Amino acid sequence: MFKELDYFHGLNAKKYKTDMIQRLFVFVVFFLCGFVSVPDSMSQNHIEYTLRMPEPATHYFQVAMHVSEFVHPTIQKQGYIDVKLPVWTPGSYLVREYAKNLDRLEAHANGVKTDVRKIRKNVWRVSLPDDTHDLTITYYLYANELTVRTNFLDDQHGYATGAATFLYADEFKDQPADLVVEPYRDWTRVSVALPALPGKPFTYRAENYDLLVDSPIEIGTHQVLHFEACGIPHEIALVGTHAPVDEEQLKADYKRICEAALTVVGTHPCQRYLFIVHHTTGGSGGLEHLHCTTLQTNRNTYAQESLYANFLGLVAHEYFHLWNVKRIRPIELGPFDYENENYTHQLWVAEGFTSMYDNHILRRAGLSSVDKYLADVANDFTYVVNTPGTRMQSLAEASWDAWIKYYRPNENSINSQSSYYTKGAAVTTLLNLEILQATAGQRSLDDVLRSLYQTYYLGENRGFTEQEIQTAIEQVAGRGMEPFFQDYIWGTAPLDFDRYLQYVGCHLENELDPELAYLGIHLAAGRPTIQHILKDSPAYQIGLNVFDELISIDGQPITDLPRFLATKQPKEEVLIEVRRAEMIRIFEVELQANPVQKLVIVRNENPNPEQIELFNKWVWLGSEIA
């Protein structure tokens, strides 16, 4: 009960604790006198999950859910309990149907096998005798998809994410549960952010089901690096074969990122933090959790400077989520409904803010130069001007439709969708510049996040509404922001980059020649097949199709389309030969002037003192974390 006092740093904690003790005393007296009864939700059952992997080469985890000291009058009266597996995982907004990987579910009540019926795609109804005091449910999970949001098991290691692994009953979701991991044979390490139970090997305690879901598990013989940052211990679980790495430098870079991230909000909520890093040949990305994150990166990351720089950006992004999203969050993002989509218009805050800050954190940490930071910001701006979908779908709509669009892109997504990550970061940069200018450099977006953290996370232990985030920004800026929100969040007005860059004595320039010839297609990597056609381009207007195989232009086989177009001029007509559905088609196309841009941020020649001061504060010049 008193652990929740951590959320009330802004209140008089001592008085709060005294009041709670008095209330608890009155409750106990009334309970003993028979005036009140304990509701079902307060019944104390001992819940334990066991995760086994006796035959890892088969890719099957064995899971047991054991409820002892079974006390729940409502369940026992109705004669059954419904157990469920989530259909999605927080932080990845797509219904993934984890139940498709669950096999051979059985249940035993008081040691005797009992009837189980599947009643929905992810729900099993377990029959219970009247005198049930002990319930065990066992099942197998097929795990052969190594991503940050799915399970994987082979003869090298195992990775389990909670939503894809552990059944729950609504009646027991808020009760503590123990997790027992039984590693395969000679596997000696388990990395998980849950606290370990003393004297019990590989046994951990989750305060409730939400924390169990929020604590991925890595099992194997992986290397673990330890370092301290922000006054707390951190661990890095390095999983899989990877290029040689200077471990001390790696820890130093992580430390700089962590301590630079801390400067935004100023208070660290964790007692310990874990990074799980999977080194793979393909996938990349990360998924945030309350006290940890899982990252995926290429095995050659540490051998290539550009790959390593990008990876550090991922580390910064996911680490910053421990504040933004996991604690500073849209109100719709928790408590979670694990069976249905959880819609919000505010993923542009959850991910857009974080995408802006990941580059800013590297700059603060001294891991990115001023020029590199400006180039990263310009890349966000370049995405916006070159993506037709940013003029079709607002950031609020992109956030809402993540469940059906963002995670299910098709060949036309470039024309119809907007990324709440990248456009969100671009808009957040403009927002930060607006606050800096409005307050003469005295305040920034940092102050907005601090206010949200203090007011809604610590003060009220909840997320913020759409109006509350706008109000918080307006209070920090000291001016109304309604036009900004209507144009850039709810609307699709073109972003006026130069207006905001002028605050810091900068402007945009386009590095590409607008007089180059333009066709408006993207080819698939290594193949002459059209992958995307940009809206309103010559190819779009003439009727070329995605998946057309490009055979020739003006009779010439095309091996390098950009080089060929560089020999042409706008207004020239060309004959394009394609193969479509095993038929040859020829199109006569008039090329246009190139609308595609490669934006760079350039400092004005003679900025005034106010612009110089704001620029230095914007890019954290001279303020790198030591």
Secondary structure as the mmCIF struct_conf table of DSSP 4:
data_model
#
loop_
_struct_conf.conf_type_id
_struct_conf.id
_struct_conf.beg_label_comp_id
_struct_conf.beg_label_asym_id
_struct_conf.beg_label_seq_id
_struct_conf.end_label_comp_id
_struct_conf.end_label_asym_id
_struct_conf.end_label_seq_id
HELX_RH_3T_P HELX_RH_3T_P1 PHE A 2 PHE A 8
TURN_TY1_P TURN_TY1_P1 HIS A 9 GLY A 10
BEND BEND1 LEU A 11 LEU A 11
HELX_RH_AL_P HELX_RH_AL_P1 ALA A 13 LEU A 32
TURN_TY1_P TURN_TY1_P2 CYS A 33 GLY A 34
BEND BEND2 PHE A 35 PHE A 35
HELX_RH_3T_P HELX_RH_3T_P2 ASP A 40 MET A 42
STRN STRN1 HIS A 46 ARG A 52
BEND BEND3 PRO A 54 PRO A 54
HELX_RH_3T_P HELX_RH_3T_P3 PRO A 56 THR A 58
TURN_TY1_P TURN_TY1_P3 HIS A 59 HIS A 59
STRN STRN2 TYR A 60 SER A 68
BEND BEND4 GLU A 69 GLU A 69
HELX_RH_AL_P HELX_RH_AL_P2 PRO A 73 GLN A 78
TURN_TY1_P TURN_TY1_P4 GLY A 79 GLY A 79
STRN STRN3 TYR A 80 LYS A 84
BEND BEND5 VAL A 87 TRP A 88
STRN STRN4 THR A 89 THR A 89
TURN_TY1_P TURN_TY1_P5 PRO A 90 GLY A 91
STRN STRN5 SER A 92 SER A 92
BEND BEND6 LEU A 94 LEU A 94
HELX_RH_3T_P HELX_RH_3T_P4 TYR A 98 ASN A 101
STRN STRN6 LEU A 102 ALA A 109
TURN_TY1_P TURN_TY1_P6 ASN A 110 GLY A 111
STRN STRN7 VAL A 112 THR A 114
STRN STRN8 VAL A 116 ARG A 120
TURN_TY1_P TURN_TY1_P7 LYS A 121 ASN A 122
STRN STRN9 VAL A 123 SER A 127
TURN_TY1_P TURN_TY1_P8 ASP A 130 ASP A 131
STRN STRN10 ASP A 134 TYR A 142
STRN STRN11 ASN A 144 ASN A 144
BEND BEND7 THR A 147 THR A 147
TURN_TY1_P TURN_TY1_P9 VAL A 148 ARG A 149
BEND BEND8 THR A 150 THR A 150
STRN STRN12 PHE A 152 LEU A 153
BEND BEND9 ASP A 155 GLN A 156
STRN STRN13 GLY A 158 ALA A 160
HELX_RH_3T_P HELX_RH_3T_P5 GLY A 162 ALA A 164
TURN_TY1_P TURN_TY1_P10 THR A 165 THR A 165
STRN STRN14 TYR A 168 TYR A 168
HELX_RH_3T_P HELX_RH_3T_P6 ASP A 170 PHE A 172
TURN_TY1_P TURN_TY1_P11 LYS A 173 ASP A 174
BEND BEND10 GLN A 175 GLN A 175
STRN STRN15 ALA A 177 GLU A 182
TURN_TY1_P TURN_TY1_P12 ARG A 185 ASP A 186
STRN STRN16 ARG A 189 SER A 191
BEND BEND11 ALA A 193 LEU A 194
HELX_LH_PP_P HELX_LH_PP_P1 PRO A 195 PRO A 195
STRN STRN17 ALA A 196 ALA A 196
HELX_LH_PP_P HELX_LH_PP_P2 LEU A 197 LEU A 197
TURN_TY1_P TURN_TY1_P13 PRO A 198 GLY A 199
BEND BEND12 LYS A 200 LYS A 200
TURN_TY1_P TURN_TY1_P14 PRO A 201 PHE A 202
STRN STRN18 THR A 203 ALA A 206
BEND BEND13 GLU A 207 ASN A 208
HELX_RH_AL_P HELX_RH_AL_P3 TYR A 209 VAL A 213
TURN_TY1_P TURN_TY1_P15 ASP A 214 ASP A 214
STRN STRN19 ILE A 217 GLY A 220
BEND BEND14 THR A 221 THR A 221
STRN STRN20 GLN A 223 ALA A 229
TURN_TY1_P TURN_TY1_P16 CYS A 230 GLY A 231
STRN STRN21 ILE A 232 VAL A 239
BEND BEND15 GLY A 240 GLY A 240
HELX_RH_AL_P HELX_RH_AL_P4 GLU A 247 VAL A 265
BEND BEND16 GLY A 266 GLY A 266
BEND BEND17 GLN A 271 GLN A 271
STRN STRN22 TYR A 273 THR A 280
BEND BEND18 THR A 281 GLY A 282
STRN STRN23 GLY A 285 GLU A 288
BEND BEND19 LEU A 290 HIS A 291
STRN STRN24 CYS A 292 ASN A 298
TURN_TY1_P TURN_TY1_P17 ARG A 299 ASN A 300
HELX_RH_3T_P HELX_RH_3T_P7 THR A 301 ALA A 303
HELX_RH_AL_P HELX_RH_AL_P5 GLU A 305 PHE A 320
TURN_TY1_P TURN_TY1_P18 HIS A 321 TRP A 323
STRN STRN25 ASN A 324 ASN A 324
TURN_TY1_P TURN_TY1_P19 VAL A 325 ARG A 327
STRN STRN26 ILE A 328 ILE A 328
STRN STRN27 PRO A 330 PRO A 330
TURN_TY1_P TURN_TY1_P20 ILE A 331 GLU A 332
BEND BEND20 LEU A 333 PRO A 335
TURN_TY1_P TURN_TY1_P21 TYR A 338 GLU A 339
BEND BEND21 ASN A 340 ASN A 340
BEND BEND22 HIS A 345 HIS A 345
HELX_RH_AL_P HELX_RH_AL_P6 LEU A 347 LEU A 347
HELX_RH_PI_P HELX_RH_PI_P1 TRP A 348 PHE A 353
HELX_RH_AL_P HELX_RH_AL_P7 THR A 354 ARG A 364
TURN_TY1_P TURN_TY1_P22 ALA A 365 GLY A 366
BEND BEND23 LEU A 367 SER A 368
HELX_RH_AL_P HELX_RH_AL_P8 VAL A 370 ASN A 386
HELX_RH_3T_P HELX_RH_3T_P8 PRO A 388 ARG A 391
TURN_TY1_P TURN_TY1_P23 MET A 392 MET A 392
BEND BEND24 GLN A 393 GLN A 393
HELX_RH_AL_P HELX_RH_AL_P9 LEU A 395 TRP A 400
HELX_RH_3T_P HELX_RH_3T_P9 ASP A 401 TRP A 403
TURN_TY1_P TURN_TY1_P24 ILE A 404 TYR A 407
BEND BEND25 ARG A 408 ARG A 408
TURN_TY1_P TURN_TY1_P25 GLU A 411 ASN A 412
HELX_RH_AL_P HELX_RH_AL_P10 SER A 413 SER A 416
TURN_TY1_P TURN_TY1_P26 TYR A 420 TYR A 421
HELX_RH_AL_P HELX_RH_AL_P11 THR A 422 ALA A 438
TURN_TY1_P TURN_TY1_P27 THR A 439 GLY A 441
BEND BEND26 GLN A 442 GLN A 442
HELX_RH_AL_P HELX_RH_AL_P12 LEU A 445 LEU A 452
HELX_RH_PI_P HELX_RH_PI_P2 TYR A 453 GLY A 459
TURN_TY1_P TURN_TY1_P28 GLU A 460 GLU A 460
BEND BEND27 ASN A 461 ARG A 462
STRN STRN28 PHE A 464 PHE A 464
HELX_RH_AL_P HELX_RH_AL_P13 GLU A 466 ALA A 477
TURN_TY1_P TURN_TY1_P29 GLY A 478 GLY A 478
BEND BEND28 ARG A 479 ARG A 479
HELX_RH_AL_P HELX_RH_AL_P14 GLU A 482 PHE A 484
HELX_RH_PI_P HELX_RH_PI_P3 PHE A 485 ILE A 489
BEND BEND29 TRP A 490 GLY A 491
HELX_LH_PP_P HELX_LH_PP_P3 ALA A 493 LEU A 495
HELX_RH_AL_P HELX_RH_AL_P15 PHE A 497 LEU A 501
HELX_RH_3T_P HELX_RH_3T_P10 GLN A 502 VAL A 504
TURN_TY1_P TURN_TY1_P30 GLY A 505 GLY A 505
STRN STRN29 CYS A 506 ASN A 510
BEND BEND30 LEU A 512 LEU A 512
TURN_TY1_P TURN_TY1_P31 PRO A 514 GLU A 515
BEND BEND31 LEU A 516 LEU A 516
STRN STRN30 ALA A 517 TYR A 518
STRN STRN31 ILE A 521 LEU A 523
HELX_LH_PP_P HELX_LH_PP_P4 ALA A 524 ALA A 524
TURN_TY1_P TURN_TY1_P32 ALA A 525 GLY A 526
BEND BEND32 ARG A 527 PRO A 528
STRN STRN32 THR A 529 THR A 529
STRN STRN33 ILE A 530 ILE A 533
TURN_TY1_P TURN_TY1_P33 LYS A 535 ASP A 536
BEND BEND33 SER A 537 SER A 537
HELX_RH_AL_P HELX_RH_AL_P16 PRO A 538 ILE A 542
TURN_TY1_P TURN_TY1_P34 GLY A 543 GLY A 543
TURN_TY1_P TURN_TY1_P35 VAL A 546 PHE A 547
HELX_LH_PP_P HELX_LH_PP_P5 ASP A 548 ASP A 548
STRN STRN34 GLU A 549 ILE A 553
TURN_TY1_P TURN_TY1_P36 ASP A 554 GLY A 555
STRN STRN35 GLN A 556 PRO A 557
BEND BEND34 THR A 559 THR A 559
HELX_RH_AL_P HELX_RH_AL_P17 LEU A 561 LEU A 565
TURN_TY1_P TURN_TY1_P37 ALA A 566 THR A 567
TURN_TY1_P TURN_TY1_P38 PRO A 570 LYS A 571
STRN STRN36 GLU A 573 ARG A 580
TURN_TY1_P TURN_TY1_P39 ALA A 581 GLU A 582
STRN STRN37 MET A 583 GLU A 590
STRN STRN38 GLN A 592 ALA A 593
STRN STRN39 LEU A 599 ARG A 603
BEND BEND35 GLU A 605 ASN A 606
HELX_RH_AL_P HELX_RH_AL_P18 PRO A 609 TRP A 618
TURN_TY1_P TURN_TY1_P40 VAL A 619 GLY A 622
#
